[in-house]
Amino acid sequence: MLGVLAAVVAGLWAWRRFHYRSFWLVVGFPITAITVRATWRKVALGCGLTKKRQRFWFTTVPGLVSSTGVVRVRRKFQRVAVDTKPWMWLPMPTRHGWRVTLHTLEGQIPADYADVAERLAHSWGVHAVRVSSDKPGRVRLAATMRDPLVTVDQLPASTELLKVTVGRLETGGPWVVDFKTVPHWLNAGATQSGKSNLANALIVGLAPQPVALVGFDLKGGVEFTPYAPRLSALATSRAECGGLLDDLVALMTDRMGVCRMAAARNIWQLPPTMRPVPVVVLVDELAELYLMADKSEKDEIAKTSTALLRVAQLGRAFGIYLFCCGQRIGSDLGPGVTALRAQCSGRICHRVNDPETATMTLGDLDPAALDSARAIPAQTPGVAIVASQDGQWYRARSFYVSEAAAEHAAHAYAGLAPAWADVMAAQPQELPDSQTA
C-alpha cells in the first residue's frame, strides 16, 4: 500500500510539474471550487461582506428546571437576525486561476469588494484577487493561484500596425501597447526599473512595421544612437529637440491640409495611396526638456513645451504618436508637464524613488494603483503599474529585451526607415473635383 501511495503521489507531482494546465483543470480546480463554495459563508463574514436580515427560524428557548436539575429546552419558531452572504455562482477555471460571479447585497458596490480583495486572497490562499463589474448588481472575482510575472516569455512578433505586445499582465493576458487605441503614453521609472527595457521592446516590435521612428535622447544620444539605422530622425540636445519639434508641428500642419481637402477627419480615412506614414516619437529623459538653469533658457523651454503639447493635442488624428519616458515627472517642472500629462491617456509607472512621480503618473486614476506602484521591489525590474485601455489598472512586466537585440533589429530593418526629408516632403495636393465633391 505504501508503494502504491508513493507511486500515486509521484505521478501527481510529475503531472503537475510537466503539464500544469491539464493537472489544474482535472485535479486542482475541482478541489479549489469545492473549497471556495464551502468556505464562502465564513470568508464573507470575516471580510464584512454579509448583511443582517430577519428570518423565521427555530430556536431553542430555556424552559423549566426539572427535579433532577436538568434544564428543559423547547424549540420555538420565531423571527431572528441572521448573517446573509452574497449569492455566489459556480467558479469557472482560467489559465492562471479561477473566476466567480457574485450578486451584491443591498447597499453594496464593487468598491466594497475591492477594499477586501487582499483579505479574500489570504483567506483562500491565492496570490491575488481582482474585482471587476460588468453590470449593476454583479461583481466578478478573478483569482490567480500564482504570480504569472515571476517569469515571462520571449517578445512575440507584431502582427498589426502600431500594435506591440511588450509583456504580460498579472492576469496572465498580454500587455499590449496599441498606439491606434491609446495614442500617447507616459512611462515613468527610476534607474534600473525596466523603463529602458520597455523602450527596447517597442523598438524591436515597431522596427519591422512601415512606420517612421523619431528619437529624442536627452542623455546626449547614448540611449538611441545604437538604434540610429532604424530611426528617421534623432535629436540629442535641447536645441536639436526644438528644431525637430518644429518639424513635427509643420508635418502635422501639412497633414491637416491633406485631410481637409479629402474631407477626412484623420489619416486613416484617407485612401491607402494618399495615406502618409505614421510617426512614433520616442522621448527619453523628458524632464531635461523642462529643466531651467537660468532665466536665459526660459523662452527656449516655453517654445519646446508648447510645441510638444501641440503634438500631443493634435497629433493623433494625423498619425503622430508619443511615448515619453522619464525618471522624474513632477509638477515642479512647470505647467507644461502637467498639461502634457493630461494628454497622455496611457500611463506606465515602474519603481520610482519619490511619491510625487508616482502621483503625477497614476494619482488621478486610482489610489490603490498608487499604493501598488510604491510597493514594487527593486529586485523585480520590468514590473510596472499600467493603466490599460479597458479603463482598469494592472500589474505588468515587460519581456526582457537586451540592447544587443534591439540594436540587431535596428540594423536588420534599417531599409524600412524612411528618410526624414522624405517624410517632411509630403505636401497637400489638390484632388480632382470628383473626389472633393
N, C-alpha and C positions, 0 to 999 in steps of 0.2 A: 504493500500500500504506500509506503514511504517513497519507493521508487517511482510508482505511478504518479504520485502527487508531485514529486520533484520534476518529472518529465512534463507534466501539465504546466507547472509554473515556468519552466524553461521555455516551453513552446509559446506561452503567452508573452513572455518577455521578448523573445525573438520576433514574434508577430508585431508587438508594439514598437520594437526597435527598428525593424526594417520596412514595415508598411503601416505606419501610424494611422493613415487615413482610414483604411478598412477596419483596423482594430478599434478605432474610435466609433465608427458607425455601428459595428456589430456588437462590441462589448462595452466600451466606455460610455457611449451616450445613453443607452438604455438604463444603466445603473445611475448615471447622473440625473436623468429625467425623473426617475422614481424618487431619488433623494430630494430633488428640488421641490417636487409636488408634496412630498411627505413632510418636509420641514417648513413649508411656506407660511403656515399659521404662526409658528414660533418666530420665524425670521421677521415677518411683518410686524408682529407685536413688539419685538425687540428694537426694530427700526422706527417705531412710531407711525406706522402706516395703517393702523387699524382705527376703527371708529366704534364708539359705544352706541348700541342700538337696543331698543326694548324688544324682548322676545318672551312669549309664553313658554315656560319651562317647568318641568317637575323638579322641585327642590325638597330637600329633607329638612323638616322642622322638628326641633326637640319637643318631646311631649312630657308626660308624667314620669316620675321615678317609681319603679316597681319596688315591691318589698325586698327584692334581692339586691337592690342598689343599682340595677341596670337601667339606663335611660332609654325609654321607649321613643322611637322616632317614627314619623309618618311622612309620607310624600304628599306634597301639595302642589297643585297646578296653579302657578301664578306668573305674573309679568316681572321679568328681571332684566338687568342690563348685561349684555354680553359683548365681547370684542369681535367685530366683524372684519374679516380680511378682504382685500380686493380680490375679485374673481380672476383666476389665472387659467389661461388656455394651456393646451399641451405644449411643452417645449419642443422646438424644432432644431435639428442639428445644423451647424455651419462648419466651415472648413477649420476654423480655429476654436470652436466652442459651441455655443448654442444661443438661441434667442427665444423669447417668450413674450406674449402679449397679455397685458393686464387691463381690466376695466377699473378705472379710478372710482373712488367713492365720492360722495357729495362733498364739495368744498376743496377737493384736491386738484392740483395742477401738476404738469410734468416736472416743474422745478422742485416739488416736494420729494420726488423720487431721485432727482439728480443730486440733491443735498445729501442723501444717504447712500449714494452709489458705492462709496468706499466701504461702508458698513455691510452692504449686500455682498460685495466681493469677499470680504473676510468671513462672512457667515457661511458662504458656500465654498470657500477655499479656491477661488479662481483668481486669475491675475488682475482682471479689471472688469467692471460693468459699466456700460454706456447706456444712456437713457435717450430715447427719441420718441416723437409722437407724430403719427401720420394723419390722425383725425381726432376731433374732440372726444374726450372721454376714454381714449385709448392711450396706453403707454407701452412702449416696446423696450424690453431689457435685452441687451446684447452682451453676452459674457464671453470673454476669451480665457481659455484654460491656461495658456502660457503666453509669454511675451513674444509676438512674431517679429519684434525689432532686434532680437538678440543677434540673429544672422540674417542677412539679406542676399538676394540673388544678384546675378550679373545684370548689367544695364541692357534691357531689350532694345531691339531696333525699332525706330519710329516708323509708323505706318500711315500717319495722317499729317497733313501740312500744319506746321506751327503747334504741334502736339507732341510732348515728350514725357515718357514715363520715367521719372527721376528717382523713384524709391518706392517704399511700401508704407501704408498706413497701419496704425495699431490694430485696425480691424482685420488686417490681412489683405485688404484690397490694394490696388496700385495707387501710388501717389503720382498724379498727372499734372503737369503744367501745360495748360491749354491756353495759348495767347488769344485765340479767337473768342473764347468764353470769358476769360479774365485777362484783359489786355495788358495791365500794368501790375508789377509785383514789387514789393518791398521786402528785402532779405536782410535781417539783422543778425549779427553774431560776433562773438569775441574771437580772438586769435585761437586757432586750433579747435574751433567748434564745428567745422564742417561747411562753413559758408563758401569757401573757395572750391571745395569738392562739388558742391551743388552747381556752381558756375561751370565747372569742368563737365559735369553730366549734361548740362544744357548745350554746351558747345559740341559734344560728341553726338547728341541727339539731333541738333539742328544742322550740323555740317553736311550731311547728305541731302538736305532739303533745298529746294530752289528759293532760298531767302538770302538777303544781304545782312551780314553781321557787322555791327559797328561797336567798337570798344572805346570806353572812357576809362583809362587806367591812371588814376591819380597817385599811384606808387612809383611814378617815373617810368612805367612801362614794364616792370619786372613780372607782372602777372599775365598780361595778354600778349606781350611781344612774341613768345614762342608760338602763339596761335595766329600770328600775322598773315601767313599764307591764305587762311580762310576768311580773314577779315577784309571787308571792303574799305574800311577807314579805321584809324586808331589815333586817339589823342592821349598824350601822356603828361600834359601840363594844363593849368587852368586857362591859359591863353589859347592853346590848341582846342580845348573843350569849348570855349566860347565861339571860336570860328566854326567848329563842327556843328554846334547847336544852331548857329545862324544858317548853315546849310540845310539842316533838318527842317527849320521853320520855312525856308524858301521851298524846299521839296514839298512840304505839306501844302503850301500855298499853290504850287503848280498842280498838285493832285486835286485840290479843291476845284480848280478850273476845269480839269478833265471831267470830274463827276458832275459839275454843274451843267456843262454842255451836253452830257449824256443823260441828264435827268436822273442821276443815280445818287442815292444817299451815302454810299460808301463804295470802295473799290471792288467789293465782292459782287456788286450788282452790275459791274461793267462786263462787257463781252470779254472772253478769255484773251482775244487778240489785243485788247486795249488795256488789260489789267496790269498795273505796274508790279514790280517785285516787292514783296513785303520786307520791311526793315525791322530787325530786332536790335535794340540798343542795350548793351551790357555796361553798366556803370559800376566800377569798383571804388571803394572809399568815397562814398557820397558826401561825407562831412567835409572833405577837402574843398568842395566847391563852395562852401558857405563860411569857412573859417576866414577871419579877417585879422591880419597882424596890425594894421594901422588904417587910418581913415582914407588913405590914398587908394585902398582896394575896395572901398565901399561901392563905387559906381560899377566896377567890373563885376563884383559879386551880385549886385542888383540886376545887371543885364543878364548874367548867366542864369540866375534864379528865375527870372521872368521867361527866358527862352525855354528852359527845361519845363516850367509849369505849362507853357503854351503847348508844348509837345504832349504833355500828359493829358491836357484837357481836350485837345482836338485830334491827336494822332491816331486814335483807334480807328476812326472811320476811314482813314487814308493809309492804313497799313503800316503804321509806325508804332512799335511796342517797346515798353521799357521794362528792364529788370535791374533794379537799383540795389546795390549791396553796400553795407557799411557796418563798422564796428560800433560806432557811436551815433545814434539818431535821437536827438533831444530837441525840445522846444527852445533851448538856449541858443541853438544855431540860427534862430531867426524865424520870422513868419513864413519864409519861403519853404522851409522844410515841412511845416505844419500844413501848408496848402498842398504841397506835393503828396504828402501822406494821405490827404483826403481823396486824392485821385487814384491812389493805388489800392484797389479792392483786394488784390492778392497779398496776403501777409504771411511771412515766414519768420519765426523767431527761434534762433538757435540759443545756446547758452550765452548769456550776456553777463557783463561784470557790474552793471548798475541797474537798479529798478526803473530808472527813467527811460532807458532804451526799450525795455520790455513794455512799459506803459505806453510809449509812443507807438509801438508796433501793434500791440494787442489790446491795449487798455480799453478801447471803445467797443470791443467785441463781446467779451465775457470775462468777468472777474476770475472764474475758475481757470480759464486759459492762461491768465496772467500768473496765477499761482503755480500752474504746471510748468510754465516756462522757467520760473525761478528755481524749480526743483530739478532741472536737468543736470545730471552729474557730469563732471569733466571727463570721466572715463568712457563716455559714450559719444564720441564725435559723430556728427551727422544726424543726431536726433534733434528734432525741432518741433515746435508747435505750428500747425498750418491751419490757416483759415481756408476751408475748402469751398469749392464753387457751389456746394449744396447748402451753404449758409451755416454749417457747423464747423467746429474746430476739432482737430485730431492731433495726436502724437504721431510723428512720422520719422522715417530715417531714410536718407538718400543712399543710393548704391555707391560703393566706393569706386571712384574713377581717378586714377593716378594722373599726374601731369604728363607722364610719358604717353598714356593712352589718348589723352586729349590732343597732345601735340601730333601724334600719329594720325588722328582723324583730321586735324587741320591740314596736314600735308597731303593726305590721301584724297581729300575732296577740295584741294586748292583750286582746281579747274572750275568749280561751281561758284566761286566767289566773283560776283560782278564788280567791275572797276567802279570806284566811287564817281568818277567822271561820267561813266555811262548811266549810273543811277540818277545823277543830277541832270543829265541831258534830256530826260523825258519832259517834254513841254506840252501844254494843252494844244490839241489840234481841232480845227473846225470839222464838224461832222456834216455829212450830206443832209439835205433837207428832209429826206425820208426818215432819217434816224432822229432828227431833232424835233420833228413834228409831234 
